[in-house]
Amino acid sequence: MKLNKLSIKAQRSSGHPLKKTELIDMKRRFWAAAALSLPLFILGMTEFIPGDPIRTFVGPRAAMWVSLALATPVVLWGGWPFFVRFWYSLITRSLNMFTLIGLGGRRVLHLQPDRHSAAAGLPAFIS
């Protein structure tokens, strides 16, 4: 008995091969999240420099608003696919890793305003 090689190609209903749209979308989200997270990382790490030069220059309240402004698009837009899957895991009562990611990103961004860099790092890291 001779075995033949079987090749399976994914196709859409229209007959065209599937494009890697999800991969392209996640790469775009990753690079945008990384670009916005880098200033947040720098802003968060300067508090460990003696004298805290950035917060001394702009003030702690302004630094917090800048970090919120940079972290919000990262969490909401960059983490949107994870929040959608988080919602589906709640609806289907199938708690998984997306549940943890969704809870963590939402909690860190909105309940702890001094931790915006951590909230922005989550979608960038997971992507």
N, C-alpha and C positions, 0 to 999 in steps of 0.2 A: 504494500500500500504506500503510495507516494503522497507526501504532504505538500500542499501548495502554500506559498506565502500569501497571507491575507493582508491587504492594505485597506485601511479605513480612513476616509477623508471626511472631515466635518463639512457640511454644506448647509447653507440657509435654505429656507423653503423655496426661494427663487432659483436655487441651483448654483449660486455663486459661493466660492469658498469663504469661510468665515475669516474676517480680519481680526487682528489682535487688538480690538478696540479697548477692551478692559485693561490690557497691559499698557497701551499708549496713554489711556486716561490716568492710570495710577502713576505712571512715570511723570506725567505733567503735574499731577497733584504733589508728588514727592518733591520735585525740584522747586515748585512754588512754595511749598511748606518749608523746605530747607532754606530757601532764600529769606523768608520772613522770620524763621527761627534763629538764624545766626545773629541778627542784632539783639534778639531777646536773650540769647545765651550770653552775649557780651554784656548786656545791661544787667543781667542777673549775677554775673561773676565779678563785676566791678565793685559790688558791695563788700567783697573780701579784700580789696585793695585798701590799705590804710588811708583814711581820709575820704574814702568813697567819692572819687572825683566827679562822676557823672551826676549823682544825686545832689552833691554839693552845688554843682553848676546850675542844674535845671530845677532842683527841688524834688523831694520825695513824692509829692502828689503828682507832679507832671510826669515823673518817671513811671509811676503806676498807670497813668492814663495812656502813655505811649506803649507800655507793655500790653495793656488791654487792647489797644488799637491794632497792634501787630499780631497778638495771639488769637483774636476773634476770627479773622478769616482763615487762619490755619486750622483751627479746631472745627469751625462750621463747614468750610468748603473742602479743606483737605481731608477731614474726617467724615464727610457726608456718606460715603459708601459704608463705613463702619457703623454709623448711626442708623442707616436703613436696615442693615443686617441685624443690628441690636434690636430694632423695633420688631422685625420678623421673628427673632428668637423669643421675644416676650409674648407675641401673639400666639405662636405655636407652642409656647411653654417648653421650649427646647433650649435651656440655658447653656451657653457655650462661651467661647473666648470673645465673641463679638459683644456679648452681654457685659463682660468685664471692661472691655475697651469703651463701650458706650457710657457706662456708669462712671468710669474713671475720668474720661475727658469732660463730661458734663459737670461733674462734681468739682474738679480742680479749677475749671474756668470760672464758674459762677459763685462758688461758695468760699473760695480762698483767693481773694484778689491779689495777694502778694505772690502767688505761684503761677503766674501766666506763662512763664517760660516752660514750666513742666507740662502745662496743658498743651502748649504748641508743640512740644517735643514728642508727645504721644502719637499723633497722626503721622508726623514726619518719620518717626522711628518705625512704626508699624508698616507704613507704605513700603 
